[in-house]
Amino acid sequence: MSFVGGKLKLKGADPLKGGVKKKKKKKAESTETNAAGEDEIKASIEGYKLAPPKEGTDMRTEAEKKYEAAMTKREAERIKKQASKTHRERVNEFNQYLTNLSEHHDIPKVGPG
């Protein structure tokens, strides 16, 4: 066996030309923390500071509250409906559903042959 060692080369590529240089990412964490610290300093210098919201305060809009209530009500109805049936009734209902379905083998062929 004879083969040439070394890295693979692309056909037609200039051998002296370098590859694609990747740009290094700047550290975003330090700038974010500095920006937050600067905002705090500016707020204390200007003489105002917003109080953090209380733990029990609900910050949702009216639409969000209505949506959450409707979802809770729907889920409660679904659970109540499932709890009213026994396992045997659910199995029988599922079997009835399966018997009503047509299998893909039952569909007659269309066209010649």
C-alpha positions in Angstrom: 0.0 0.0 0.0 1.3 3.4 -0.9 -0.4 6.6 -0.2 0.7 10.2 0.4 0.2 11.5 3.9 -0.9 14.9 4.9 -4.1 16.9 4.8 -6.6 16.8 2.0 -6.5 19.5 -0.6 -9.3 21.0 -2.6 -9.0 20.7 -6.4 -8.3 24.0 -8.1 -7.8 25.9 -4.8 -4.8 28.2 -4.5 -2.4 26.4 -2.1 -0.9 29.6 -0.8 -4.2 31.2 -0.1 -5.4 30.8 3.5 -8.8 29.5 4.6 -11.8 31.5 5.9 -10.9 33.4 9.1 -13.4 33.2 11.8 -14.2 36.4 13.8 -13.8 36.1 17.5 -16.9 36.9 19.6 -16.8 39.8 22.0 -17.6 39.1 25.6 -21.2 40.2 25.9 -21.6 39.3 29.6 -19.3 42.0 30.8 -21.0 44.7 28.8 -24.5 43.6 30.0 -23.4 43.8 33.6 -21.8 47.1 33.1 -24.9 48.5 31.4 -27.1 47.3 34.3 -24.7 48.9 36.8 -24.6 52.2 34.9 -28.5 52.3 34.8 -28.5 51.8 38.6 -26.0 54.6 39.1 -27.9 57.0 36.8 -31.2 56.2 38.6 -29.6 56.8 42.1 -28.0 60.1 40.9 -31.3 61.4 39.4 -33.1 60.5 42.6 -35.6 58.0 41.5 -35.7 54.2 41.7 -38.5 51.9 40.8 -39.6 49.5 43.4 -39.7 45.8 42.4 -43.2 44.4 41.9 -44.7 42.6 44.9 -44.7 38.8 44.9 -48.5 38.5 45.0 -49.1 41.1 42.3 -50.6 39.7 39.1 -48.9 41.3 36.1 -51.1 39.6 33.5 -53.5 41.5 31.2 -57.3 41.0 31.2 -57.1 38.9 28.1 -54.5 36.6 29.6 -56.6 36.2 32.7 -59.7 35.3 30.7 -57.6 32.8 28.5 -56.2 31.1 31.6 -59.7 30.8 33.1 -61.1 29.3 29.9 -58.3 26.8 29.7 -58.7 25.8 33.3 -62.5 25.4 32.8 -62.0 23.3 29.6 -59.5 21.1 31.3 -61.7 20.5 34.3 -64.6 19.5 32.0 -62.3 17.1 30.1 -61.1 15.5 33.3 -64.7 15.2 34.6 -65.8 13.6 31.3 -62.9 11.0 31.4 -63.5 10.3 35.1 -67.2 9.5 34.4 -66.2 6.5 32.1 -64.8 3.3 33.3 -61.8 1.7 31.6 -64.0 -1.0 30.0 -66.3 1.7 28.5 -63.3 3.6 27.1 -61.9 0.4 25.5 -65.3 -0.5 24.0 -65.6 3.1 22.6 -62.1 2.9 21.1 -62.9 -0.5 19.5 -66.1 0.8 18.0 -64.1 3.7 16.5 -61.5 1.3 15.0 -64.3 -0.9 13.5 -65.8 2.2 11.8 -62.5 3.1 10.2 -61.7 1.7 6.8 -58.3 0.0 6.4 -56.0 1.2 3.6 -56.2 -2.4 2.1 -59.9 -2.1 1.7 -59.8 0.8 -0.7 -60.5 -0.5 -4.3 -58.0 0.2 -7.0 -58.8 3.0 -9.4 -57.8 2.6 -13.0 -56.9 -0.3 -15.3 -55.7 -3.6 -13.8 
